[in-house]
Amino acid sequence: MGTTSLSATTGAKEITLDMFHPRDYQSRALDIVFNKKYKKCLFYWARRTGKDILGINILNYAALLNPGYYMYVFPEYQQARKALWRGLTKEGKKIIDYIHPDTIRKINQQQMTIEYKNNSIIQVVGSNKYDSHRGVGCSGIIYSEYAYQDPGAHIALSPGLKYNDGFAIFLTTINGHNHAKDLWDIAMANPDVWYAEKLSINDTKHISAEDVQKEIDRGEISWDMAQQEYFSNWDIGQIGSYFGKYIQRLRLAERITSVPYDAKFPVKVAWDIGNDTTAMIFYYVDGPHVKIIDYYENAGAGVGLEHYAGIFHEYARTKGYIYATPACVFPHDMIVTEWGGPNQTRLQKARDLGMTGIICEKKEVDDGIEVVRTTFPRLWIDEVNCKLLIKHLGNYRQKWDGKLMKYTGEPMHDNASHASDALRYLCISLKKDGISALDLDSRWASVQGRGGAGLQGFFSDNKF
């Protein structure tokens, strides 16, 4: 097939699909999918590159060439309805209308499905409701804005896709070092299986850098947001991130590195207890330094305290950790009875399971976040054992108010929350010298002003 049109036969009538006029980079993507026949593609493209217009045309062509069941997955179900099902191009054309009416047997508006005359079906869904599609055999899936999706959707839908030898195409802008960046790293390591491409506006030319700068100057978009959305820059971190820049500073100071356990120092464990996920941070204090050596979390439904006590004792046995007394820093909700039964608190049950602990001082979340920021210059984090923790800390961010178009100042509750809360309890439990995050920023600016000289001193100052 060509990259701009396709001839299809519906009964005795032959039609030509020529409504899509792709840009050069879109045309190249069609060639990769249909001529070079890659089954796994990741397109990390800047904002406004026409990703969903490309996506619906890929599924349209595929559905006509190879009858089957196809899915278009958005981060949220309602977003799917707004962005694709009711979405318009800048010319006012419905995106869904790229599918020629003469190829359609029927459309179900409620379930957002299109049934073709050749028996193909395209369904538009949200990754937040992926369980209802688990195990479904699929000939192709497109993930729109994958960096903002629940990564569990791809895991759940992959078996059905593999069974049908189907394709998976990921279309997304950058959203920090999260699961989509992990997928990029996998693709880069497996070029025989994956095709991956990252384009900024400097590559596509669909928007000029001058126009973006005008948006920045008018206050319509921040410089950070522009770097992420238009220039495809991972290193900015997620916009609205609480700890993104502090994680970057630790990387620059080479404090995210190998952090071996030193048996001279007793290990403590900072916890966050959740109905969905429980997190455990293993660390020890070496003078002014806080060495984070391990991290564990589990999101299994119905997992009780016995499971986490098993991890606690297993790490002592297999990794040689010698625990402090008390060993654990628990959040305030450890005094409830959910895990302990009607007459026993979680804390009492933890003691019965061999885990001594204290209840962390209760602070407002904002105050606790400030404590974490002031503690970052003391931290060392093991880059292997704590890879997931590092990712969560970088992705912990504020809620976005879509109506007011601004961040609310309140933390978003997602898979990054529990690790970040555990670190908050860890830091609150440490002795402080009273320095504020603003003072740290001032010191950091001073270091940068010296061209980076004294960077190690910024992080190794014994006052921290």
Secondary structure, DSSP 8 states (H G I E B T S, - for coil): --SS-EEEEETTEEEEE------HHHHHHHHHHHTS--SEEEEEE-TTS-HHHHHHHHHHHHHHHS-SEEEEEESSHHHHIIIIIS-B-TTS-BGGGGS-GGGEEEEETTTTEEEETTS-EEEEEEGGGGGGGTT---SEEEEETGGGS-THHHHHHHHHHHHTT-EEEEEE---SSSHHHHHHHHHHH-TTTEEEEEE-HHHH-SS-HHHHHHHHHTTSS-HHHHHHHTT--GGG--TTBSSHHHHHHHHHTT-EE-----TTS-EEEEEE--SS-EEEEEEEEETTEEEEEEEEEE--TT--HHHHHHHHHHHHHHH---EEEEEEEE-GGGGSSTTT-TT--HHHHHHHTT--EEE-----HHHHHHHHHHHGGGEEEETTTTHHHHHHHHH-BEEEETTTTEEEEEE--STTHHHHHHHHHHHHTS------HHHHHHHHHHHHHTTTTTHHHHHH-TT-
